[in-house]
Amino acid sequence: MQITVLAGGVGGSRFVRGVREECARRWPDGHGGTEASVTVIVNTGDDIWLAGVRLMPDFDSLLYSLAGVNDTERGWGRAGETERVAAELREWGAGWPWFTLGDLDLGTHLARTAWLRDGATPSEVAHRLQQRWPLGVHLIPATDTEVDTDVLVADPDKLDGEREMHFQEWWTRYRATLPAIAFRQRNIETARPAPGVVEAIVGADIVLIAPSNPVVSIGTILSVPGIREALAETSAPVVGVSPIIGGKVVRGMADACLPVIGVETSAEGVGRHYGSRSTGGLLDGWLVDETDAAALAPLEAIGLTAASVPLWMRDLDTSADLAGAALDLAV
């Protein structure tokens, strides 16, 4: 069984852990793992150069979570983290004082940057980083091209009333409170899928879309030329999980992103945005929460196979149950 997941962010990390656990339960290998093969295509639109090092936040969140070394309270970074280097950087006026790099996390960034400077590609670096821990899952960056996301925001102090900033500044410093006008991924027109991405989609038995931000996570992955085409080509069923429950975001600030692309902040709205593959869209199936069961009939009317199940991922068991529901819907 080959399962491919498109994911980004904390919600994506929790979902992938659930997929790994559910696969171990359904197709055990007798050693605590699974005979199924799980490949995760990871959003790279949040990536950034900061203080001379390359950060890949979504990849690292997945890496740490699957390795069991993540900070479960904050939802990001390493457990047992210290911030001495960040404090020293602030004293020097280097980097962003409001964007803290933990010391353990910084070790990852330094290793990545050293390998990149030596000529390795991001996907080659990703492979090296995964050798440290037995993840039970294969992570691939969506692209080796730097497609960092910029946000065009309204700024009445500017002559044209607009200014542009990196997504991380808009998201972390301003908490997405500045009205966004557009999201732009650098170099996206010339980007290509990283090695193994297209093969993982076309060769999959099931493709899952994690409950990640539809605009800046899944949207960035789909914007890489060749990935949406691979999803159209694959014979595997494509099933997505709504990141919206009862009209509210589960985590993060997708509600500040969706209106920018004209999508309603609702399970039905995001399902319609992705669309049915039978009519040129992305999905075959769409999972919504039980509180959004009223959306099932309208979604099925546009060609989606839809189901309502509990979507809250409170722990490993509930994450595995959600992954199981997605796998069942695919079957």
matplotlib code that plots the C-alpha trace (Angstrom):
import matplotlib.pyplot as plt

x = [0.0, 1.5, 0.0, 1.0, 0.0, 0.2, 0.8, 2.1, 1.9, 1.0, -2.3, -0.4, 2.1, -0.7, -2.5, 0.6, 1.4, -2.2, -1.6, 1.5, -0.2, -3.3, -1.1, 0.8, -2.6, -4.0, -0.8, 1.6, 5.1, 5.5, 8.1, 5.9, 5.9, 3.9, 4.2, 2.5, 4.7, 3.9, 5.3, 4.6, 5.0, 5.8, 4.9, 8.0, 6.3, 6.9, 10.7, 13.0, 16.6, 17.0, 20.2, 22.2, 20.5, 17.9, 14.7, 12.1, 9.4, 6.9, 9.4, 11.0, 7.7, 7.0, 10.5, 10.4, 6.8, 7.5, 10.7, 8.9, 11.2, 8.8, 7.5, 3.9, 2.8, 3.9, 3.1, 6.3, 10.1, 12.0, 11.2, 13.5, 14.5, 16.7, 17.1, 20.6, 21.6, 18.4, 19.1, 22.6, 21.3, 19.0, 21.9, 23.7, 20.5, 20.7, 17.7, 14.2, 13.7, 10.1, 11.1, 12.8, 15.2, 15.7, 19.2, 18.4, 16.3, 19.2, 21.4, 19.1, 19.2, 23.0, 23.3, 20.9, 22.6, 26.1, 24.9, 23.2, 26.3, 28.2, 25.9, 23.3, 19.7, 16.9, 15.5, 19.0, 19.3, 15.8, 17.0, 20.1, 18.0, 15.7, 18.5, 18.9, 15.6, 13.4, 10.4, 8.5, 7.5, 9.4, 9.3, 9.9, 9.9, 7.4, 10.1, 13.9, 13.2, 13.0, 9.3, 9.2, 5.8, 5.4, 2.2, 0.9, -0.8, -2.8, -0.6, -2.2, 1.2, 2.5, 1.8, 0.2, -1.5, 0.3, 3.5, 5.0, 6.5, 7.6, 4.8, 6.6, 6.6, 2.9, 2.1, 4.4, 5.0, 1.6, -0.5, -2.2, -3.9, -2.8, -5.3, -3.8, -4.4, -2.5, -0.1, 2.8, 5.3, 8.7, 10.0, 6.8, 6.5, 9.9, 9.7, 9.6, 8.5, 11.4, 12.7, 10.2, 7.2, 5.4, 6.3, 4.8, 1.5, 1.1, 2.3, 0.1, -2.7, -4.3, -3.5, -4.6, -4.8, -4.1, -6.2, -3.5, -4.0, -5.7, -4.0, -0.4, 0.3, -1.7, -2.1, 1.6, 2.2, -0.5, 1.1, 4.3, 4.0, 3.5, 2.0, -1.7, -1.2, 0.1, -3.0, -5.1, -3.2, -3.0, -5.4, -5.4, -8.4, -7.7, -9.3, -9.0, -9.8, -11.4, -9.3, -12.5, -14.9, -18.2, -17.0, -13.9, -10.3, -9.0, -5.5, -3.7, -5.2, -6.6, -9.6, -7.3, -6.2, -9.3, -11.1, -8.1, -8.8, -12.5, -13.2, -15.7, -14.3, -16.4, -15.9, -18.2, -16.4, -13.0, -14.4, -15.8, -12.5, -10.6, -13.4, -14.2, -11.8, -14.8, -15.2, -11.6, -11.0, -8.7, -10.7, -12.6, -13.6, -13.9, -14.2, -16.0, -16.7, -20.0, -21.0, -20.8, -23.0, -25.4, -22.6, -22.7, -25.6, -24.2, -20.8, -22.1, -24.1, -20.8, -19.4, -17.6, -18.0, -18.4, -18.6, -18.9, -16.7, -15.0, -12.1, -10.6, -7.1, -6.7, -4.2, -2.6, -5.7, -8.1, -5.5, -5.3, -9.1, -9.3, -6.6, -8.6, -11.8, -9.9, -8.5, -12.0, -13.5, -10.8, -11.7]
y = [0.0, 3.3, 6.4, 9.9, 12.9, 16.6, 18.5, 21.6, 23.2, 21.8, 20.4, 18.6, 17.2, 15.8, 14.3, 12.6, 11.1, 9.8, 8.3, 6.5, 5.1, 4.0, 2.3, 0.4, -0.8, -1.8, -3.2, -4.1, -5.3, -7.2, -4.8, -1.8, -0.3, -0.8, -2.6, 0.4, 3.1, 6.6, 9.6, 13.2, 16.1, 19.1, 22.7, 24.9, 28.3, 29.2, 28.8, 31.8, 32.9, 34.5, 35.6, 33.8, 30.4, 28.6, 27.8, 25.2, 25.5, 23.0, 20.4, 20.7, 20.5, 17.2, 16.0, 16.8, 15.5, 12.2, 11.8, 12.5, 15.4, 18.2, 20.7, 19.5, 22.5, 25.2, 23.0, 23.8, 23.6, 21.1, 19.8, 21.0, 24.0, 26.9, 30.3, 31.6, 32.1, 34.0, 36.3, 36.9, 37.7, 40.2, 41.9, 42.2, 43.4, 40.5, 38.6, 39.4, 39.9, 38.7, 35.4, 33.2, 30.5, 27.8, 26.5, 22.9, 24.1, 26.4, 23.3, 21.9, 25.2, 25.4, 21.8, 22.5, 25.7, 24.1, 21.3, 23.8, 25.9, 22.7, 22.3, 19.9, 20.4, 20.9, 17.5, 16.0, 17.9, 16.6, 13.0, 13.6, 15.1, 12.1, 9.7, 10.8, 9.3, 6.3, 8.3, 5.5, 8.1, 9.6, 13.4, 15.2, 19.0, 20.0, 21.7, 22.4, 25.9, 28.7, 29.7, 31.8, 33.4, 37.2, 38.9, 42.1, 44.1, 47.3, 50.2, 53.7, 55.2, 54.2, 56.3, 53.4, 52.1, 48.8, 47.1, 43.6, 41.5, 37.9, 35.6, 34.9, 38.5, 38.9, 35.6, 35.7, 39.4, 40.8, 37.6, 38.1, 41.2, 43.4, 43.1, 40.9, 41.7, 38.9, 36.0, 35.6, 32.7, 33.8, 31.9, 29.8, 29.9, 28.3, 25.9, 22.2, 19.3, 17.9, 14.5, 11.8, 14.1, 13.3, 9.6, 9.5, 11.0, 9.1, 5.8, 6.1, 3.8, 6.6, 10.4, 12.3, 16.1, 17.0, 19.6, 22.2, 25.9, 25.7, 28.9, 29.1, 25.4, 23.1, 26.1, 26.5, 22.8, 22.9, 26.0, 24.2, 23.4, 19.7, 18.8, 19.6, 17.8, 14.7, 14.7, 14.8, 11.9, 9.5, 6.6, 6.8, 8.3, 11.7, 12.4, 15.7, 16.7, 20.0, 22.4, 24.2, 23.0, 24.8, 27.9, 28.3, 27.4, 24.4, 26.0, 28.9, 31.8, 30.4, 32.6, 35.6, 33.8, 32.3, 35.6, 36.9, 34.2, 34.6, 31.4, 31.2, 30.1, 26.9, 23.2, 23.5, 26.5, 24.9, 21.7, 23.7, 25.5, 22.2, 20.9, 17.5, 15.7, 14.7, 18.3, 19.3, 19.9, 18.2, 15.8, 12.6, 12.6, 15.3, 14.8, 17.3, 17.4, 16.1, 19.7, 20.4, 17.5, 19.8, 20.4, 16.8, 17.1, 20.3, 18.8, 15.5, 17.6, 18.9, 15.4, 14.8, 11.7, 13.4, 12.1, 13.7, 12.4, 13.9, 16.0, 17.2, 15.7, 15.8, 13.0, 10.1, 8.0, 10.6, 11.5, 7.9, 7.6, 10.6, 9.1, 5.8, 7.7, 9.3, 5.9, 4.3, 7.1, 6.5, 2.8]
z = [0.0, -1.1, 0.6, -0.4, 1.8, 0.9, 4.1, 5.9, 9.3, 12.7, 11.5, 8.8, 11.3, 13.6, 10.7, 9.3, 12.8, 12.7, 9.2, 10.4, 13.4, 11.5, 8.9, 11.7, 13.0, 9.6, 7.9, 10.8, 9.9, 13.2, 14.5, 15.5, 12.1, 8.9, 5.7, 4.0, 2.5, 3.4, 1.5, 2.6, 0.1, 2.3, 1.8, 1.3, 0.9, 4.5, 4.1, 4.7, 4.9, 8.3, 10.1, 7.4, 7.8, 5.8, 7.7, 6.5, 9.2, 7.9, 7.1, 10.5, 12.2, 10.5, 11.2, 14.9, 15.4, 13.7, 15.6, 18.9, 19.8, 19.2, 21.8, 22.2, 24.3, 21.8, 18.8, 17.0, 17.7, 19.8, 23.3, 26.1, 24.0, 25.1, 23.5, 24.4, 20.8, 20.1, 23.0, 21.7, 18.2, 19.7, 21.4, 18.1, 16.3, 13.9, 12.6, 13.8, 17.6, 17.4, 15.5, 18.0, 17.0, 19.6, 20.1, 19.2, 16.3, 15.2, 15.0, 12.3, 10.4, 10.6, 9.3, 6.5, 5.5, 5.5, 3.2, 0.9, 0.8, -0.1, -3.2, -1.9, -3.0, -0.4, -1.2, -0.7, 2.6, 3.6, 3.0, 5.2, 8.1, 8.1, 8.7, 12.3, 13.5, 12.5, 11.2, 9.5, 6.8, 3.9, 3.7, 0.4, -0.1, -2.7, -4.7, -4.6, -5.9, -3.3, -3.5, -0.3, 0.1, 0.2, 1.3, -0.2, 2.5, 2.8, 4.2, 4.3, 5.0, 1.5, -1.6, -3.4, -0.2, -0.3, 0.9, 0.6, 3.4, 3.8, 5.0, 8.2, 9.2, 8.4, 10.2, 13.2, 13.9, 13.0, 13.6, 10.2, 11.5, 8.5, 5.8, 3.1, -0.6, -2.2, -1.6, -4.0, -4.2, -5.5, -8.6, -8.7, -12.5, -12.9, -10.0, -10.6, -8.4, -6.3, -7.3, -6.3, -5.9, -9.2, -8.8, -5.3, -6.5, -9.8, -8.2, -5.1, -4.1, -2.1, -2.0, 1.1, 1.5, 5.1, 7.0, 6.3, 5.3, 1.8, 0.7, 1.9, 2.5, 0.2, -2.2, -2.5, -3.1, -5.9, -7.4, -8.3, -12.0, -12.5, -9.1, -9.9, -13.2, -11.4, -9.2, -12.3, -13.8, -10.8, -10.7, -6.9, -5.1, -3.7, -0.3, 1.6, 5.2, 6.0, 8.1, 9.0, 11.7, 12.3, 10.3, 12.4, 11.7, 13.7, 14.1, 12.7, 10.7, 7.5, 8.0, 7.3, 4.1, 2.5, 1.9, -0.1, -2.7, -2.5, -0.5, 2.3, 5.7, 5.9, 5.3, 2.3, 0.9, 1.0, -0.5, -3.4, -3.7, -4.2, -6.4, -7.7, -10.0, -12.1, -13.1, -13.3, -9.6, -7.1, -5.0, -5.1, -1.4, 1.3, 5.0, 7.1, 10.9, 12.3, 13.0, 9.3, 8.2, 6.4, 3.8, 2.6, 0.2, -1.5, -1.8, -3.2, -5.7, -7.2, -7.6, -4.3, -2.1, 1.3, 4.8, 8.3, 11.1, 14.2, 12.9, 16.2, 16.6, 20.4, 20.7, 18.7, 18.9, 17.5, 14.8, 13.8, 13.8, 11.4, 9.2, 9.2, 8.1, 5.3, 4.2, 4.4, 2.3, -0.3, -0.5]

ax = plt.figure().add_subplot(projection="3d")
ax.plot(x, y, z, "-o")
ax.set_aspect("equal")
plt.show()
